Amino acid sequence: MKSEAMGVGTPLSKKDLKELLQETKETLAVDVKFDGNNRTFSHLDLWNLQKRQKSASGMRRKLM
């Protein structure tokens, strides 16, 4: 267990400040596989969502 904690009032050393402000290089994910199957939210999906919501609210009314 640490006996010292770095709080708001604790000054940072130059080494710690340099480490925090160091710029990192950007990496690209070149080995990611891309599926050409982009599914969009269609009107049938909306209809199914509304249908499920209606049945769930009907069940809640029956239980009360």
Protein Blocks (a to p, Z undefined) as FASTA:
>chain_A
ZZbdcdfklccdfklmmmmmpccdddddfkbccdfbdcdddfklmmmmmmmmmmmmmmmm
mmZZ
